[in-house]
């Protein structure tokens, strides 16, 4: 039997699917959740990262997801995304960038605006993010990626 590569929750409303994925991918279940749901998260090295701790996870993020990917693209003669990837990788580890009450403002006002200046594919990245949110979760952004200010107030529904 094939191991599932995605969540088997198509029968649930998209809002509940979004909450479930957020809890699992955001670490809401702690190390136990990381180990049990490792095959359903975007982090394929969940066990190694969990055992190595936050420094090991950061090193894996920088060395594997950022440097190795860009070096492989360069060796294949394909365009690299070094500037944009470097910006967002650095942004994940900047002090204060993960404070829940300031994260969105930091992403939109600092990271997204810097990306627009240095990354020629920034607008494409923002559009892809919005399309995936709409397709996967049936949701739209109240403060769109790349925008300097929110377009509307957040819609909170029970």
Secondary structure by P-SEA (a helix, b strand, c coil): cccccccccccccaaaaaaaaaaaaaccccaaaaaaacccccccaaaaaaaacaaaaaaaaaacccaaaaaaaaaaccccaaaaaaaaaaaaacccccccccaaaaaaccaaaaaaacccaaaaaaaaaaaaaaaacccccccccccccccccccccc
